[in-house]
Amino acid sequence: MARYNTEIHTGGGGWQQDTPLTLSIVNRGQVVGDGRPATGTTVTWSSDNAGNGSVTFFDDGTRFEGTARFPGEGPVGYRGQIAG
């Protein structure tokens, strides 16, 4: 499991702090070793409750970048940094 501090980017508002994201991917050991996705891993989601989005992980899973669209909102840039 890994926890990320996140930010969203709207058209004219710049980057703004968002709610932390806790990520848990359960699968084979080589996919998720220490709880952080490997560099280059892309996670995509779609849900009535959580919206939809796609992020790609970098720097041994310490950060991600992508886009998201949360329920009732327009699309935003979405990025996160592992919580220290």
PyMOL Python script that loads the backbone (N, CA, C, O; Angstrom):
from pymol import cmd

cmd.read_pdbstr("""\
ATOM      1  N   MET A   1       0.853  -1.168   0.000  1.00  0.00           N
ATOM      2  CA  MET A   1       0.000   0.000   0.000  1.00  0.00           C
ATOM      3  C   MET A   1       0.898   1.229   0.000  1.00  0.00           C
ATOM      4  O   MET A   1       1.938   1.255   0.658  1.00  0.00           O
ATOM      5  N   ALA A   2       0.486   2.232  -0.738  1.00  0.00           N
ATOM      6  CA  ALA A   2       1.237   3.477  -0.805  1.00  0.00           C
ATOM      7  C   ALA A   2       0.271   4.653  -0.712  1.00  0.00           C
ATOM      8  O   ALA A   2      -0.833   4.615  -1.256  1.00  0.00           O
ATOM      9  N   ARG A   3       0.708   5.695  -0.015  1.00  0.00           N
ATOM     10  CA  ARG A   3      -0.122   6.891   0.153  1.00  0.00           C
ATOM     11  C   ARG A   3       0.571   8.057  -0.552  1.00  0.00           C
ATOM     12  O   ARG A   3       1.772   8.274  -0.393  1.00  0.00           O
ATOM     13  N   TYR A   4      -0.212   8.802  -1.332  1.00  0.00           N
ATOM     14  CA  TYR A   4       0.312   9.911  -2.110  1.00  0.00           C
ATOM     15  C   TYR A   4      -0.391  11.212  -1.740  1.00  0.00           C
ATOM     16  O   TYR A   4      -1.610  11.242  -1.574  1.00  0.00           O
ATOM     17  N   ASN A   5       0.382  12.281  -1.612  1.00  0.00           N
ATOM     18  CA  ASN A   5      -0.194  13.614  -1.525  1.00  0.00           C
ATOM     19  C   ASN A   5      -0.482  14.030  -2.958  1.00  0.00           C
ATOM     20  O   ASN A   5       0.386  13.905  -3.822  1.00  0.00           O
ATOM     21  N   THR A   6      -1.687  14.521  -3.223  1.00  0.00           N
ATOM     22  CA  THR A   6      -2.104  14.781  -4.598  1.00  0.00           C
ATOM     23  C   THR A   6      -2.426  16.244  -4.831  1.00  0.00           C
ATOM     24  O   THR A   6      -2.690  17.013  -3.907  1.00  0.00           O
ATOM     25  N   GLU A   7      -2.391  16.599  -6.131  1.00  0.00           N
ATOM     26  CA  GLU A   7      -2.782  17.927  -6.584  1.00  0.00           C
ATOM     27  C   GLU A   7      -3.591  17.777  -7.858  1.00  0.00           C
ATOM     28  O   GLU A   7      -3.398  16.839  -8.632  1.00  0.00           O
ATOM     29  N   ILE A   8      -4.505  18.723  -8.062  1.00  0.00           N
ATOM     30  CA  ILE A   8      -5.255  18.783  -9.318  1.00  0.00           C
ATOM     31  C   ILE A   8      -4.918  20.102 -10.007  1.00  0.00           C
ATOM     32  O   ILE A   8      -4.561  21.085  -9.359  1.00  0.00           O
ATOM     33  N   HIS A   9      -5.038  20.103 -11.320  1.00  0.00           N
ATOM     34  CA  HIS A   9      -4.769  21.311 -12.101  1.00  0.00           C
ATOM     35  C   HIS A   9      -5.980  21.607 -12.969  1.00  0.00           C
ATOM     36  O   HIS A   9      -6.343  20.825 -13.847  1.00  0.00           O
ATOM     37  N   THR A  10      -6.597  22.749 -12.708  1.00  0.00           N
ATOM     38  CA  THR A  10      -7.721  23.185 -13.524  1.00  0.00           C
ATOM     39  C   THR A  10      -7.204  24.194 -14.532  1.00  0.00           C
ATOM     40  O   THR A  10      -6.099  24.715 -14.382  1.00  0.00           O
ATOM     41  N   GLY A  11      -7.987  24.471 -15.548  1.00  0.00           N
ATOM     42  CA  GLY A  11      -7.568  25.361 -16.633  1.00  0.00           C
ATOM     43  C   GLY A  11      -6.845  26.619 -16.198  1.00  0.00           C
ATOM     44  O   GLY A  11      -5.706  26.833 -16.615  1.00  0.00           O
ATOM     45  N   GLY A  12      -7.451  27.454 -15.386  1.00  0.00           N
ATOM     46  CA  GLY A  12      -6.823  28.722 -15.021  1.00  0.00           C
ATOM     47  C   GLY A  12      -6.383  28.797 -13.581  1.00  0.00           C
ATOM     48  O   GLY A  12      -5.810  29.804 -13.166  1.00  0.00           O
ATOM     49  N   GLY A  13      -6.635  27.755 -12.804  1.00  0.00           N
ATOM     50  CA  GLY A  13      -6.376  27.838 -11.374  1.00  0.00           C
ATOM     51  C   GLY A  13      -5.015  27.376 -10.910  1.00  0.00           C
ATOM     52  O   GLY A  13      -4.705  27.500  -9.725  1.00  0.00           O
ATOM     53  N   GLY A  14      -4.186  26.847 -11.798  1.00  0.00           N
ATOM     54  CA  GLY A  14      -2.897  26.311 -11.360  1.00  0.00           C
ATOM     55  C   GLY A  14      -3.076  25.034 -10.550  1.00  0.00           C
ATOM     56  O   GLY A  14      -4.183  24.507 -10.446  1.00  0.00           O
ATOM     57  N   TRP A  15      -1.993  24.542  -9.985  1.00  0.00           N
ATOM     58  CA  TRP A  15      -2.038  23.322  -9.171  1.00  0.00           C
ATOM     59  C   TRP A  15      -2.581  23.637  -7.793  1.00  0.00           C
ATOM     60  O   TRP A  15      -2.173  24.609  -7.158  1.00  0.00           O
ATOM     61  N   GLN A  16      -3.520  22.792  -7.328  1.00  0.00           N
ATOM     62  CA  GLN A  16      -4.148  22.961  -6.020  1.00  0.00           C
ATOM     63  C   GLN A  16      -4.093  21.642  -5.261  1.00  0.00           C
ATOM     64  O   GLN A  16      -4.272  20.572  -5.843  1.00  0.00           O
ATOM     65  N   GLN A  17      -3.847  21.729  -3.968  1.00  0.00           N
ATOM     66  CA  GLN A  17      -3.812  20.524  -3.139  1.00  0.00           C
ATOM     67  C   GLN A  17      -5.156  19.813  -3.188  1.00  0.00           C
ATOM     68  O   GLN A  17      -6.208  20.453  -3.195  1.00  0.00           O
ATOM     69  N   ASP A  18      -5.116  18.482  -3.223  1.00  0.00           N
ATOM     70  CA  ASP A  18      -6.324  17.666  -3.241  1.00  0.00           C
ATOM     71  C   ASP A  18      -6.216  16.629  -2.127  1.00  0.00           C
ATOM     72  O   ASP A  18      -5.224  16.590  -1.399  1.00  0.00           O
ATOM     73  N   THR A  19      -7.225  15.806  -2.002  1.00  0.00           N
ATOM     74  CA  THR A  19      -7.267  14.776  -0.977  1.00  0.00           C
ATOM     75  C   THR A  19      -6.194  13.716  -1.231  1.00  0.00           C
ATOM     76  O   THR A  19      -6.008  13.306  -2.376  1.00  0.00           O
ATOM     77  N   PRO A  20      -5.478  13.256  -0.185  1.00  0.00           N
ATOM     78  CA  PRO A  20      -4.486  12.194  -0.373  1.00  0.00           C
ATOM     79  C   PRO A  20      -5.111  10.942  -0.993  1.00  0.00           C
ATOM     80  O   PRO A  20      -6.288  10.649  -0.787  1.00  0.00           O
ATOM     81  N   LEU A  21      -4.310  10.225  -1.740  1.00  0.00           N
ATOM     82  CA  LEU A  21      -4.724   8.994  -2.402  1.00  0.00           C
ATOM     83  C   LEU A  21      -3.975   7.827  -1.775  1.00  0.00           C
ATOM     84  O   LEU A  21      -2.747   7.843  -1.697  1.00  0.00           O
ATOM     85  N   THR A  22      -4.711   6.815  -1.328  1.00  0.00           N
ATOM     86  CA  THR A  22      -4.099   5.581  -0.854  1.00  0.00           C
ATOM     87  C   THR A  22      -4.325   4.533  -1.912  1.00  0.00           C
ATOM     88  O   THR A  22      -5.461   4.270  -2.306  1.00  0.00           O
ATOM     89  N   LEU A  23      -3.245   3.933  -2.373  1.00  0.00           N
ATOM     90  CA  LEU A  23      -3.290   2.991  -3.480  1.00  0.00           C
ATOM     91  C   LEU A  23      -2.874   1.615  -2.994  1.00  0.00           C
ATOM     92  O   LEU A  23      -1.817   1.448  -2.385  1.00  0.00           O
ATOM     93  N   SER A  24      -3.716   0.638  -3.268  1.00  0.00           N
ATOM     94  CA  SER A  24      -3.412  -0.748  -2.933  1.00  0.00           C
ATOM     95  C   SER A  24      -3.714  -1.602  -4.146  1.00  0.00           C
ATOM     96  O   SER A  24      -4.868  -1.746  -4.548  1.00  0.00           O
ATOM     97  N   ILE A  25      -2.658  -2.170  -4.730  1.00  0.00           N
ATOM     98  CA  ILE A  25      -2.817  -3.064  -5.875  1.00  0.00           C
ATOM     99  C   ILE A  25      -2.355  -4.438  -5.423  1.00  0.00           C
ATOM    100  O   ILE A  25      -1.197  -4.628  -5.052  1.00  0.00           O
ATOM    101  N   VAL A  26      -3.257  -5.375  -5.460  1.00  0.00           N
ATOM    102  CA  VAL A  26      -2.934  -6.724  -5.012  1.00  0.00           C
ATOM    103  C   VAL A  26      -2.876  -7.626  -6.227  1.00  0.00           C
ATOM    104  O   VAL A  26      -3.857  -7.775  -6.956  1.00  0.00           O
ATOM    105  N   ASN A  27      -1.722  -8.224  -6.436  1.00  0.00           N
ATOM    106  CA  ASN A  27      -1.519  -9.118  -7.556  1.00  0.00           C
ATOM    107  C   ASN A  27      -0.238  -9.888  -7.296  1.00  0.00           C
ATOM    108  O   ASN A  27       0.128 -10.091  -6.138  1.00  0.00           O
ATOM    109  N   ARG A  28       0.425 -10.305  -8.300  1.00  0.00           N
ATOM    110  CA  ARG A  28       1.658 -11.070  -8.159  1.00  0.00           C
ATOM    111  C   ARG A  28       2.783 -10.198  -7.627  1.00  0.00           C
ATOM    112  O   ARG A  28       2.808  -8.990  -7.864  1.00  0.00           O
ATOM    113  N   GLY A  29       3.698 -10.802  -6.919  1.00  0.00           N
ATOM    114  CA  GLY A  29       4.799 -10.077  -6.286  1.00  0.00           C
ATOM    115  C   GLY A  29       5.618  -9.230  -7.231  1.00  0.00           C
ATOM    116  O   GLY A  29       6.067  -8.150  -6.845  1.00  0.00           O
ATOM    117  N   GLN A  30       5.831  -9.682  -8.465  1.00  0.00           N
ATOM    118  CA  GLN A  30       6.645  -8.902  -9.382  1.00  0.00           C
ATOM    119  C   GLN A  30       5.923  -7.658  -9.893  1.00  0.00           C
ATOM    120  O   GLN A  30       6.564  -6.757 -10.434  1.00  0.00           O
ATOM    121  N   VAL A  31       4.617  -7.593  -9.734  1.00  0.00           N
ATOM    122  CA  VAL A  31       3.871  -6.414 -10.162  1.00  0.00           C
ATOM    123  C   VAL A  31       3.963  -5.333  -9.098  1.00  0.00           C
ATOM    124  O   VAL A  31       4.234  -4.174  -9.415  1.00  0.00           O
ATOM    125  N   VAL A  32       3.745  -5.691  -7.857  1.00  0.00           N
ATOM    126  CA  VAL A  32       3.808  -4.753  -6.741  1.00  0.00           C
ATOM    127  C   VAL A  32       4.695  -5.368  -5.672  1.00  0.00           C
ATOM    128  O   VAL A  32       4.287  -6.295  -4.973  1.00  0.00           O
ATOM    129  N   GLY A  33       5.910  -4.847  -5.547  1.00  0.00           N
ATOM    130  CA  GLY A  33       6.849  -5.402  -4.580  1.00  0.00           C
ATOM    131  C   GLY A  33       6.697  -4.788  -3.205  1.00  0.00           C
ATOM    132  O   GLY A  33       6.299  -5.478  -2.267  1.00  0.00           O
ATOM    133  N   ASP A  34       7.004  -3.499  -3.060  1.00  0.00           N
ATOM    134  CA  ASP A  34       6.987  -2.856  -1.751  1.00  0.00           C
ATOM    135  C   ASP A  34       5.775  -1.957  -1.554  1.00  0.00           C
ATOM    136  O   ASP A  34       5.764  -1.120  -0.652  1.00  0.00           O
ATOM    137  N   GLY A  35       4.761  -2.121  -2.383  1.00  0.00           N
ATOM    138  CA  GLY A  35       3.555  -1.320  -2.244  1.00  0.00           C
ATOM    139  C   GLY A  35       3.458  -0.165  -3.214  1.00  0.00           C
ATOM    140  O   GLY A  35       2.389   0.421  -3.384  1.00  0.00           O
ATOM    141  N   ARG A  36       4.590   0.172  -3.864  1.00  0.00           N
ATOM    142  CA  ARG A  36       4.558   1.240  -4.859  1.00  0.00           C
ATOM    143  C   ARG A  36       4.625   0.625  -6.247  1.00  0.00           C
ATOM    144  O   ARG A  36       5.395  -0.310  -6.467  1.00  0.00           O
ATOM    145  N   PRO A  37       3.837   1.129  -7.185  1.00  0.00           N
ATOM    146  CA  PRO A  37       3.916   0.622  -8.556  1.00  0.00           C
ATOM    147  C   PRO A  37       5.276   0.948  -9.176  1.00  0.00           C
ATOM    148  O   PRO A  37       5.870   1.981  -8.867  1.00  0.00           O
ATOM    149  N   ALA A  38       5.757   0.082 -10.032  1.00  0.00           N
ATOM    150  CA  ALA A  38       7.034   0.297 -10.708  1.00  0.00           C
ATOM    151  C   ALA A  38       6.932   1.452 -11.695  1.00  0.00           C
ATOM    152  O   ALA A  38       5.847   1.781 -12.174  1.00  0.00           O
ATOM    153  N   THR A  39       8.066   2.061 -11.991  1.00  0.00           N
ATOM    154  CA  THR A  39       8.132   3.108 -13.006  1.00  0.00           C
ATOM    155  C   THR A  39       7.515   2.600 -14.304  1.00  0.00           C
ATOM    156  O   THR A  39       7.807   1.489 -14.746  1.00  0.00           O
ATOM    157  N   GLY A  40       6.665   3.417 -14.908  1.00  0.00           N
ATOM    158  CA  GLY A  40       6.018   3.052 -16.157  1.00  0.00           C
ATOM    159  C   GLY A  40       4.673   2.376 -15.996  1.00  0.00           C
ATOM    160  O   GLY A  40       3.949   2.201 -16.976  1.00  0.00           O
ATOM    161  N   THR A  41       4.322   1.990 -14.774  1.00  0.00           N
ATOM    162  CA  THR A  41       3.019   1.376 -14.529  1.00  0.00           C
ATOM    163  C   THR A  41       1.930   2.425 -14.726  1.00  0.00           C
ATOM    164  O   THR A  41       2.035   3.538 -14.213  1.00  0.00           O
ATOM    165  N   THR A  42       0.884   2.068 -15.470  1.00  0.00           N
ATOM    166  CA  THR A  42      -0.265   2.950 -15.662  1.00  0.00           C
ATOM    167  C   THR A  42      -1.474   2.329 -14.975  1.00  0.00           C
ATOM    168  O   THR A  42      -1.772   1.149 -15.163  1.00  0.00           O
ATOM    169  N   VAL A  43      -2.157   3.127 -14.185  1.00  0.00           N
ATOM    170  CA  VAL A  43      -3.381   2.694 -13.503  1.00  0.00           C
ATOM    171  C   VAL A  43      -4.531   3.519 -14.070  1.00  0.00           C
ATOM    172  O   VAL A  43      -4.469   4.748 -14.107  1.00  0.00           O
ATOM    173  N   THR A  44      -5.584   2.827 -14.511  1.00  0.00           N
ATOM    174  CA  THR A  44      -6.770   3.469 -15.057  1.00  0.00           C
ATOM    175  C   THR A  44      -7.975   3.022 -14.246  1.00  0.00           C
ATOM    176  O   THR A  44      -8.074   1.850 -13.882  1.00  0.00           O
ATOM    177  N   TRP A  45      -8.894   3.937 -13.959  1.00  0.00           N
ATOM    178  CA  TRP A  45     -10.092   3.579 -13.209  1.00  0.00           C
ATOM    179  C   TRP A  45     -11.319   4.246 -13.815  1.00  0.00           C
ATOM    180  O   TRP A  45     -11.230   5.267 -14.496  1.00  0.00           O
ATOM    181  N   SER A  46     -12.467   3.631 -13.543  1.00  0.00           N
ATOM    182  CA  SER A  46     -13.747   4.165 -13.974  1.00  0.00           C
ATOM    183  C   SER A  46     -14.812   3.665 -13.013  1.00  0.00           C
ATOM    184  O   SER A  46     -14.986   2.459 -12.837  1.00  0.00           O
ATOM    185  N   SER A  47     -15.524   4.601 -12.391  1.00  0.00           N
ATOM    186  CA  SER A  47     -16.504   4.235 -11.380  1.00  0.00           C
ATOM    187  C   SER A  47     -17.519   5.356 -11.234  1.00  0.00           C
ATOM    188  O   SER A  47     -17.167   6.531 -11.337  1.00  0.00           O
ATOM    189  N   ASP A  48     -18.768   5.003 -10.996  1.00  0.00           N
ATOM    190  CA  ASP A  48     -19.787   6.021 -10.742  1.00  0.00           C
ATOM    191  C   ASP A  48     -19.447   6.834  -9.496  1.00  0.00           C
ATOM    192  O   ASP A  48     -19.729   8.031  -9.441  1.00  0.00           O
ATOM    193  N   ASN A  49     -18.843   6.192  -8.500  1.00  0.00           N
ATOM    194  CA  ASN A  49     -18.537   6.861  -7.240  1.00  0.00           C
ATOM    195  C   ASN A  49     -17.197   7.590  -7.251  1.00  0.00           C
ATOM    196  O   ASN A  49     -17.042   8.601  -6.566  1.00  0.00           O
ATOM    197  N   ALA A  50     -16.235   7.095  -8.011  1.00  0.00           N
ATOM    198  CA  ALA A  50     -14.880   7.660  -7.984  1.00  0.00           C
ATOM    199  C   ALA A  50     -14.508   8.404  -9.261  1.00  0.00           C
ATOM    200  O   ALA A  50     -13.394   8.920  -9.363  1.00  0.00           O
ATOM    201  N   GLY A  51     -15.400   8.472 -10.225  1.00  0.00           N
ATOM    202  CA  GLY A  51     -15.074   9.128 -11.484  1.00  0.00           C
ATOM    203  C   GLY A  51     -14.194   8.240 -12.341  1.00  0.00           C
ATOM    204  O   GLY A  51     -14.262   7.013 -12.260  1.00  0.00           O
ATOM    205  N   ASN A  52     -13.355   8.877 -13.172  1.00  0.00           N
ATOM    206  CA  ASN A  52     -12.457   8.093 -14.013  1.00  0.00           C
ATOM    207  C   ASN A  52     -11.154   8.847 -14.205  1.00  0.00           C
ATOM    208  O   ASN A  52     -11.081  10.062 -14.021  1.00  0.00           O
ATOM    209  N   GLY A  53     -10.140   8.105 -14.574  1.00  0.00           N
ATOM    210  CA  GLY A  53      -8.854   8.733 -14.790  1.00  0.00           C
ATOM    211  C   GLY A  53      -7.800   7.724 -15.179  1.00  0.00           C
ATOM    212  O   GLY A  53      -8.053   6.522 -15.256  1.00  0.00           O
ATOM    213  N   SER A  54      -6.626   8.239 -15.418  1.00  0.00           N
ATOM    214  CA  SER A  54      -5.489   7.405 -15.779  1.00  0.00           C
ATOM    215  C   SER A  54      -4.221   8.117 -15.326  1.00  0.00           C
ATOM    216  O   SER A  54      -4.025   9.293 -15.632  1.00  0.00           O
ATOM    217  N   VAL A  55      -3.363   7.411 -14.601  1.00  0.00           N
ATOM    218  CA  VAL A  55      -2.095   7.980 -14.147  1.00  0.00           C
ATOM    219  C   VAL A  55      -0.965   7.008 -14.441  1.00  0.00           C
ATOM    220  O   VAL A  55      -1.162   5.793 -14.463  1.00  0.00           O
ATOM    221  N   THR A  56       0.223   7.557 -14.667  1.00  0.00           N
ATOM    222  CA  THR A  56       1.421   6.758 -14.886  1.00  0.00           C
ATOM    223  C   THR A  56       2.427   7.104 -13.797  1.00  0.00           C
ATOM    224  O   THR A  56       2.590   8.268 -13.430  1.00  0.00           O
ATOM    225  N   PHE A  57       3.101   6.073 -13.286  1.00  0.00           N
ATOM    226  CA  PHE A  57       4.052   6.235 -12.180  1.00  0.00           C
ATOM    227  C   PHE A  57       5.477   6.385 -12.686  1.00  0.00           C
ATOM    228  O   PHE A  57       5.858   5.809 -13.705  1.00  0.00           O
ATOM    229  N   PHE A  58       6.264   7.179 -11.946  1.00  0.00           N
ATOM    230  CA  PHE A  58       7.651   7.479 -12.286  1.00  0.00           C
ATOM    231  C   PHE A  58       8.527   7.352 -11.042  1.00  0.00           C
ATOM    232  O   PHE A  58       8.025   7.251  -9.923  1.00  0.00           O
ATOM    233  N   ASP A  59       9.837   7.360 -11.253  1.00  0.00           N
ATOM    234  CA  ASP A  59      10.819   7.394 -10.164  1.00  0.00           C
ATOM    235  C   ASP A  59      10.556   6.319  -9.110  1.00  0.00           C
ATOM    236  O   ASP A  59      10.395   6.614  -7.926  1.00  0.00           O
ATOM    237  N   ASP A  60      10.516   5.067  -9.566  1.00  0.00           N
ATOM    238  CA  ASP A  60      10.281   3.917  -8.677  1.00  0.00           C
ATOM    239  C   ASP A  60       8.977   4.026  -7.902  1.00  0.00           C
ATOM    240  O   ASP A  60       8.891   3.589  -6.754  1.00  0.00           O
ATOM    241  N   GLY A  61       7.966   4.609  -8.529  1.00  0.00           N
ATOM    242  CA  GLY A  61       6.645   4.702  -7.908  1.00  0.00           C
ATOM    243  C   GLY A  61       6.502   5.802  -6.885  1.00  0.00           C
ATOM    244  O   GLY A  61       5.510   5.835  -6.157  1.00  0.00           O
ATOM    245  N   THR A  62       7.481   6.721  -6.806  1.00  0.00           N
ATOM    246  CA  THR A  62       7.381   7.789  -5.814  1.00  0.00           C
ATOM    247  C   THR A  62       6.488   8.943  -6.261  1.00  0.00           C
ATOM    248  O   THR A  62       6.100   9.784  -5.450  1.00  0.00           O
ATOM    249  N   ARG A  63       6.161   8.982  -7.566  1.00  0.00           N
ATOM    250  CA  ARG A  63       5.271  10.044  -8.045  1.00  0.00           C
ATOM    251  C   ARG A  63       4.475   9.537  -9.240  1.00  0.00           C
ATOM    252  O   ARG A  63       4.858   8.565  -9.892  1.00  0.00           O
ATOM    253  N   PHE A  64       3.351  10.217  -9.519  1.00  0.00           N
ATOM    254  CA  PHE A  64       2.547   9.895 -10.699  1.00  0.00           C
ATOM    255  C   PHE A  64       2.037  11.171 -11.342  1.00  0.00           C
ATOM    256  O   PHE A  64       1.973  12.224 -10.709  1.00  0.00           O
ATOM    257  N   GLU A  65       1.673  11.057 -12.615  1.00  0.00           N
ATOM    258  CA  GLU A  65       1.070  12.154 -13.369  1.00  0.00           C
ATOM    259  C   GLU A  65      -0.002  11.580 -14.271  1.00  0.00           C
ATOM    260  O   GLU A  65       0.134  10.463 -14.771  1.00  0.00           O
ATOM    261  N   GLY A  66      -1.063  12.334 -14.480  1.00  0.00           N
ATOM    262  CA  GLY A  66      -2.113  11.886 -15.376  1.00  0.00           C
ATOM    263  C   GLY A  66      -3.277  12.850 -15.375  1.00  0.00           C
ATOM    264  O   GLY A  66      -3.115  14.047 -15.137  1.00  0.00           O
ATOM    265  N   THR A  67      -4.456  12.311 -15.645  1.00  0.00           N
ATOM    266  CA  THR A  67      -5.670  13.109 -15.682  1.00  0.00           C
ATOM    267  C   THR A  67      -6.772  12.377 -14.920  1.00  0.00           C
ATOM    268  O   THR A  67      -6.728  11.158 -14.754  1.00  0.00           O
ATOM    269  N   ALA A  68      -7.752  13.138 -14.466  1.00  0.00           N
ATOM    270  CA  ALA A  68      -8.889  12.548 -13.757  1.00  0.00           C
ATOM    271  C   ALA A  68     -10.126  13.386 -14.011  1.00  0.00           C
ATOM    272  O   ALA A  68     -10.048  14.561 -14.367  1.00  0.00           O
ATOM    273  N   ARG A  69     -11.251  12.758 -13.820  1.00  0.00           N
ATOM    274  CA  ARG A  69     -12.537  13.462 -13.863  1.00  0.00           C
ATOM    275  C   ARG A  69     -13.369  12.895 -12.732  1.00  0.00           C
ATOM    276  O   ARG A  69     -13.827  11.754 -12.791  1.00  0.00           O
ATOM    277  N   PHE A  70     -13.560  13.702 -11.703  1.00  0.00           N
ATOM    278  CA  PHE A  70     -14.289  13.268 -10.525  1.00  0.00           C
ATOM    279  C   PHE A  70     -15.777  13.561 -10.693  1.00  0.00           C
ATOM    280  O   PHE A  70     -16.137  14.468 -11.444  1.00  0.00           O
ATOM    281  N   PRO A  71     -16.650  12.821 -10.015  1.00  0.00           N
ATOM    282  CA  PRO A  71     -18.105  13.009 -10.188  1.00  0.00           C
ATOM    283  C   PRO A  71     -18.522  14.468 -10.014  1.00  0.00           C
ATOM    284  O   PRO A  71     -18.149  15.124  -9.041  1.00  0.00           O
ATOM    285  N   GLY A  72     -19.296  14.958 -10.969  1.00  0.00           N
ATOM    286  CA  GLY A  72     -19.808  16.315 -10.907  1.00  0.00           C
ATOM    287  C   GLY A  72     -18.805  17.396 -11.275  1.00  0.00           C
ATOM    288  O   GLY A  72     -19.110  18.581 -11.144  1.00  0.00           O
ATOM    289  N   GLU A  73     -17.609  17.016 -11.733  1.00  0.00           N
ATOM    290  CA  GLU A  73     -16.568  17.984 -12.066  1.00  0.00           C
ATOM    291  C   GLU A  73     -16.058  17.744 -13.479  1.00  0.00           C
ATOM    292  O   GLU A  73     -16.285  16.683 -14.059  1.00  0.00           O
ATOM    293  N   GLY A  74     -15.381  18.719 -14.018  1.00  0.00           N
ATOM    294  CA  GLY A  74     -14.753  18.575 -15.326  1.00  0.00           C
ATOM    295  C   GLY A  74     -13.402  17.894 -15.205  1.00  0.00           C
ATOM    296  O   GLY A  74     -12.934  17.645 -14.094  1.00  0.00           O
ATOM    297  N   PRO A  75     -12.768  17.590 -16.327  1.00  0.00           N
ATOM    298  CA  PRO A  75     -11.469  16.921 -16.309  1.00  0.00           C
ATOM    299  C   PRO A  75     -10.380  17.842 -15.747  1.00  0.00           C
ATOM    300  O   PRO A  75     -10.414  19.058 -15.938  1.00  0.00           O
ATOM    301  N   VAL A  76      -9.418  17.235 -15.053  1.00  0.00           N
ATOM    302  CA  VAL A  76      -8.309  17.982 -14.454  1.00  0.00           C
ATOM    303  C   VAL A  76      -7.013  17.206 -14.638  1.00  0.00           C
ATOM    304  O   VAL A  76      -7.024  15.988 -14.813  1.00  0.00           O
ATOM    305  N   GLY A  77      -5.899  17.926 -14.597  1.00  0.00           N
ATOM    306  CA  GLY A  77      -4.609  17.280 -14.465  1.00  0.00           C
ATOM    307  C   GLY A  77      -4.525  16.723 -13.058  1.00  0.00           C
ATOM    308  O   GLY A  77      -5.083  17.309 -12.130  1.00  0.00           O
ATOM    309  N   TYR A  78      -3.847  15.613 -12.883  1.00  0.00           N
ATOM    310  CA  TYR A  78      -3.812  14.958 -11.572  1.00  0.00           C
ATOM    311  C   TYR A  78      -2.396  14.427 -11.372  1.00  0.00           C
ATOM    312  O   TYR A  78      -1.871  13.701 -12.216  1.00  0.00           O
ATOM    313  N   ARG A  79      -1.785  14.796 -10.251  1.00  0.00           N
ATOM    314  CA  ARG A  79      -0.434  14.314  -9.957  1.00  0.00           C
ATOM    315  C   ARG A  79      -0.293  14.055  -8.468  1.00  0.00           C
ATOM    316  O   ARG A  79      -1.052  14.582  -7.655  1.00  0.00           O
ATOM    317  N   GLY A  80       0.687  13.239  -8.126  1.00  0.00           N
ATOM    318  CA  GLY A  80       0.898  12.910  -6.738  1.00  0.00           C
ATOM    319  C   GLY A  80       2.346  12.580  -6.444  1.00  0.00           C
ATOM    320  O   GLY A  80       3.106  12.177  -7.324  1.00  0.00           O
ATOM    321  N   GLN A  81       2.710  12.763  -5.181  1.00  0.00           N
ATOM    322  CA  GLN A  81       4.046  12.484  -4.671  1.00  0.00           C
ATOM    323  C   GLN A  81       3.893  11.608  -3.431  1.00  0.00           C
ATOM    324  O   GLN A  81       3.043  11.875  -2.582  1.00  0.00           O
ATOM    325  N   ILE A  82       4.712  10.566  -3.326  1.00  0.00           N
ATOM    326  CA  ILE A  82       4.609   9.670  -2.176  1.00  0.00           C
ATOM    327  C   ILE A  82       4.649  10.487  -0.884  1.00  0.00           C
ATOM    328  O   ILE A  82       5.471  11.393  -0.745  1.00  0.00           O
ATOM    329  N   ALA A  83       3.779  10.173   0.040  1.00  0.00           N
ATOM    330  CA  ALA A  83       3.738  10.870   1.326  1.00  0.00           C
ATOM    331  C   ALA A  83       4.921  10.400   2.178  1.00  0.00           C
ATOM    332  O   ALA A  83       5.200   9.205   2.273  1.00  0.00           O
ATOM    333  N   GLY A  84       5.595  11.348   2.781  1.00  0.00           N
ATOM    334  CA  GLY A  84       6.787  11.027   3.570  1.00  0.00           C
ATOM    335  C   GLY A  84       6.446  10.677   4.918  1.00  0.00           C
ATOM    336  O   GLY A  84       7.331  10.378   5.721  1.00  0.00           O
TER     337      GLY A  84
END
""", "prot")
cmd.dss("prot")
cmd.show_as("cartoon", "prot")
cmd.util.cbc("prot")
cmd.orient("prot")
